[in-house]
Amino acid sequence: LGAFLRPLLAAPEFMGFWEAAWQAMNFNKLQGEERDEACFQLVIVIFEIVTEQPPCAPMASSALADLCRSHRLRLRIIERAVNDVIVSIDGELESYPAVEQVIVGFLAYLYPSFPGSDGFGWTRPGWSFDDWTELVGKLLGGVEESYAVDVLRTVLTVLEAKAGNEDASRSLQLLRNFLATCLEVEATPVTQAVAPSAAQELPPQDSRPRYRMPPAPPLEILDSPTGEDIEVGSDSPRETDRKS
């Protein structure tokens, strides 16, 4: 799986890119728990590759978001995998900036859609700011509170860069207000302030072993693999002006 994903995470992205990858991996033929475990391994391997090759982080967050928004990856599977990754690094995202970048990008992509979001934002019916903040609580529950606030600041910066008009800027005001509340009430953990019910909704711990991420290496500049092992169609390239 890692050998298949590495060139994809370093290749230029096209419309339908990750849908084609999903079909090539034959995940659509799996059912039930077998599919859930395969998807969990997929997310874990993506984070392992990003740890080894940090320049892949923007593509990794795009991959997770695309597969989630197209209902290929279930949100709870991504939550479980991210929780395992954060536990494996003892919650120290600052020591794994590429892992943090993937989480930031994923949260930005899944923020409730707003005008001019340019690929960022989720237009899923019923998906609200409250749903998004509950997701934040589940993903960042193992991170030190003040650093979790810093992560959300970075998410806001990424989204503001896409907010090209006043309507879009107003759509981000809920996030600004929340961050202001976190800074004023320093004793309130961000995960509690964002999603007080999130901890109650987490699935019970099971006996499966948790994963340990490899140590983060110095920043490595990748060559440009062609990704010829998979046909991604002939659609026009999609703009990928993402904030690092």
C-alpha positions as CSV (number, residue, x, y, z in Angstrom):
1,L,0.0,0.0,0.0
2,G,2.8,2.4,0.9
3,A,4.6,1.7,-2.4
4,F,1.4,2.4,-4.3
5,L,0.6,5.7,-2.4
6,R,4.1,7.3,-2.4
7,P,4.2,8.3,-6.0
8,L,0.5,9.4,-5.9
9,L,1.2,11.8,-2.9
10,A,4.0,13.4,-4.9
11,A,2.3,13.6,-8.3
12,P,0.3,16.5,-9.7
13,E,-3.4,16.3,-8.8
14,F,-6.2,16.1,-11.4
15,M,-10.0,16.2,-11.1
16,G,-11.0,12.7,-10.2
17,F,-7.5,11.8,-9.1
18,W,-8.3,10.1,-5.8
19,E,-11.5,8.5,-7.1
20,A,-9.3,6.7,-9.7
21,A,-6.8,5.8,-7.0
22,W,-9.7,4.4,-4.9
23,Q,-10.9,2.2,-7.7
24,A,-7.3,1.0,-8.4
25,M,-6.9,-0.1,-4.8
26,N,-10.1,-2.2,-5.1
27,F,-11.5,-0.8,-1.8
28,N,-14.9,-0.6,-3.4
29,K,-15.0,-4.4,-3.4
30,L,-14.6,-4.6,0.4
31,Q,-17.5,-4.7,2.8
32,G,-18.2,-4.1,6.5
33,E,-15.4,-4.4,9.0
34,E,-12.9,-5.6,6.3
35,R,-13.4,-2.3,4.5
36,D,-13.2,-0.2,7.7
37,E,-9.9,-1.8,8.6
38,A,-8.5,-1.4,5.1
39,C,-9.5,2.3,5.2
40,F,-8.0,2.7,8.6
41,Q,-4.7,1.3,7.3
42,L,-4.9,3.6,4.3
43,V,-5.0,6.7,6.6
44,I,-2.2,5.4,8.8
45,V,0.0,4.7,5.8
46,I,-0.7,8.2,4.4
47,F,0.5,9.8,7.7
48,E,3.6,7.5,7.8
49,I,4.5,8.7,4.3
50,V,4.0,12.3,5.2
51,T,6.3,11.8,8.2
52,E,9.0,10.4,6.0
53,Q,8.4,12.9,3.1
54,P,7.0,16.2,4.5
55,P,6.4,17.9,1.1
56,C,3.6,15.4,0.5
57,A,1.5,17.0,3.3
58,P,-0.7,19.2,1.1
59,M,-1.6,16.4,-1.2
60,A,-2.2,14.1,1.8
61,S,-4.8,16.5,3.3
62,S,-6.4,16.9,-0.1
63,A,-6.6,13.1,-0.5
64,L,-8.2,12.6,2.9
65,A,-10.7,15.4,2.3
66,D,-11.6,14.2,-1.2
67,L,-12.2,10.7,-0.1
68,C,-14.2,11.8,2.9
69,R,-16.4,14.3,1.0
70,S,-17.1,11.7,-1.7
71,H,-18.1,9.2,1.1
72,R,-15.2,6.8,0.3
73,L,-13.6,7.2,3.7
74,R,-15.9,7.4,6.7
75,L,-15.3,10.3,9.0
76,R,-15.1,8.1,12.1
77,I,-12.3,6.0,10.5
78,I,-10.3,9.2,9.9
79,E,-11.0,10.3,13.5
80,R,-9.8,6.9,14.8
81,A,-6.6,7.0,12.7
82,V,-5.7,10.6,13.6
83,N,-6.3,9.8,17.3
84,D,-3.9,6.8,17.0
85,V,-1.3,9.0,15.3
86,I,-1.5,11.7,17.9
87,V,-1.2,9.2,20.7
88,S,1.8,7.6,19.0
89,I,3.6,11.0,19.0
90,D,2.5,11.8,22.6
91,G,0.4,14.7,21.4
92,E,3.5,16.6,20.3
93,L,2.4,18.0,17.0
94,E,5.1,20.7,17.1
95,S,7.7,17.9,16.7
96,Y,5.8,16.6,13.6
97,P,5.0,19.7,11.5
98,A,4.0,17.7,8.4
99,V,1.4,15.7,10.5
100,E,0.1,19.0,11.8
101,Q,-0.1,20.4,8.3
102,V,-2.2,17.4,7.1
103,I,-4.6,18.0,10.1
104,V,-4.8,21.7,9.4
105,G,-5.5,21.1,5.7
106,F,-8.1,18.5,6.4
107,L,-10.0,20.7,8.9
108,A,-9.9,23.6,6.4
109,Y,-11.3,21.4,3.6
110,L,-14.1,20.2,5.8
111,Y,-15.1,23.6,7.2
112,P,-18.7,24.4,6.2
113,S,-18.6,25.7,2.7
114,F,-18.6,29.5,2.2
115,P,-18.7,31.7,-0.9
116,G,-15.4,31.8,-2.9
117,S,-13.9,29.0,-0.8
118,D,-12.1,27.7,-4.0
119,G,-12.2,24.0,-3.2
120,F,-12.1,24.4,0.6
121,G,-15.3,23.8,2.6
122,W,-17.8,21.0,2.7
123,T,-21.3,21.4,1.2
124,R,-22.7,18.3,2.7
125,P,-26.4,18.9,3.6
126,G,-26.8,19.6,7.3
127,W,-23.1,20.0,7.9
128,S,-22.8,22.9,10.3
129,F,-20.3,24.8,12.3
130,D,-21.3,22.9,15.4
131,D,-20.6,19.6,13.5
132,W,-17.3,20.9,12.4
133,T,-16.3,22.0,16.0
134,E,-17.3,18.5,17.2
135,L,-14.9,17.1,14.6
136,V,-12.1,19.5,15.9
137,G,-12.7,18.2,19.4
138,K,-12.3,14.6,18.3
139,L,-9.2,15.2,16.2
140,L,-7.4,17.4,18.7
141,G,-8.4,15.8,21.9
142,G,-4.9,14.4,22.5
143,V,-3.2,17.7,21.9
144,E,-2.2,20.2,24.6
145,E,-4.9,22.8,24.8
146,S,-2.9,25.9,24.0
147,Y,-1.3,24.2,21.0
148,A,-4.7,23.1,19.8
149,V,-5.7,26.8,19.8
150,D,-2.6,27.5,17.7
151,V,-3.7,24.8,15.2
152,L,-7.1,26.4,14.9
153,R,-5.4,29.8,14.3
154,T,-3.6,28.2,11.4
155,V,-6.8,26.8,10.0
156,L,-8.3,30.2,10.2
157,T,-5.3,31.7,8.3
158,V,-5.7,29.1,5.6
159,L,-9.4,29.8,5.2
160,E,-9.0,33.6,5.3
161,A,-6.6,33.3,2.4
162,K,-9.5,31.8,0.4
163,A,-12.1,34.3,1.5
164,G,-12.0,36.8,-1.3
165,N,-15.1,38.8,-0.5
166,E,-17.1,40.2,2.4
167,D,-19.7,37.3,2.4
168,A,-16.9,34.8,2.7
169,S,-15.2,36.7,5.4
170,R,-18.5,36.8,7.4
171,S,-18.8,33.0,7.1
172,L,-15.5,32.7,9.1
173,Q,-16.7,34.9,11.9
174,L,-18.0,32.0,14.0
175,L,-14.4,30.6,14.0
176,R,-13.0,34.0,14.9
177,N,-15.4,34.3,17.8
178,F,-14.6,30.8,19.1
179,L,-10.9,31.5,19.0
180,A,-11.5,34.8,20.9
181,T,-13.4,32.9,23.5
182,C,-10.6,30.3,23.9
183,L,-8.1,33.1,24.4
184,E,-10.2,34.9,27.0
185,V,-11.1,31.8,29.0
186,E,-7.6,30.3,29.2
187,A,-8.6,27.6,31.7
188,T,-11.1,26.1,29.3
189,P,-9.6,23.3,27.1
190,V,-10.2,23.9,23.5
191,T,-11.6,20.5,22.9
192,Q,-14.2,21.1,25.7
193,A,-15.0,24.5,24.4
194,V,-15.4,23.3,20.9
195,A,-17.3,20.1,21.4
196,P,-18.3,19.3,25.0
197,S,-20.1,16.1,23.9
198,A,-17.3,14.8,21.8
199,A,-15.6,12.8,24.5
200,Q,-18.9,11.1,25.3
201,E,-19.4,10.1,21.7
202,L,-16.0,8.5,21.1
203,P,-16.2,4.7,20.7
204,P,-14.9,2.6,23.6
205,Q,-11.3,1.7,23.5
206,D,-10.5,-1.7,22.0
207,S,-7.7,-4.1,22.4
208,R,-6.1,-3.5,19.0
209,P,-2.5,-2.2,19.2
210,R,-1.9,1.4,18.6
211,Y,0.6,2.6,16.0
212,R,3.8,4.4,16.6
213,M,4.9,7.0,14.1
214,P,8.5,6.9,13.0
215,P,10.7,9.9,14.1
216,A,10.3,12.9,11.9
217,P,13.3,13.3,9.6
218,P,14.8,16.6,8.4
219,L,12.8,18.2,5.5
220,E,13.4,16.3,2.3
221,I,12.9,17.7,-1.1
222,L,11.2,15.1,-3.3
223,D,12.0,14.2,-6.9
224,S,9.0,14.3,-9.1
225,P,7.6,10.7,-9.6
226,T,5.3,10.4,-12.5
227,G,2.7,8.2,-10.9
228,E,2.4,6.2,-14.2
229,D,1.1,3.1,-12.4
230,I,-2.4,4.5,-12.3
231,E,-4.6,6.1,-14.9
232,V,-6.2,9.2,-13.5
233,G,-8.2,10.2,-16.6
234,S,-7.8,13.1,-19.0
235,D,-9.6,15.8,-17.1
236,S,-8.1,19.2,-16.8
237,P,-5.7,19.8,-13.9
238,R,-7.2,21.4,-10.9
239,E,-5.8,24.5,-9.3
240,T,-3.8,23.5,-6.2
241,D,-2.8,26.8,-4.8
242,R,-2.7,25.7,-1.2
243,K,-1.2,27.4,1.8
244,S,1.8,25.6,3.2
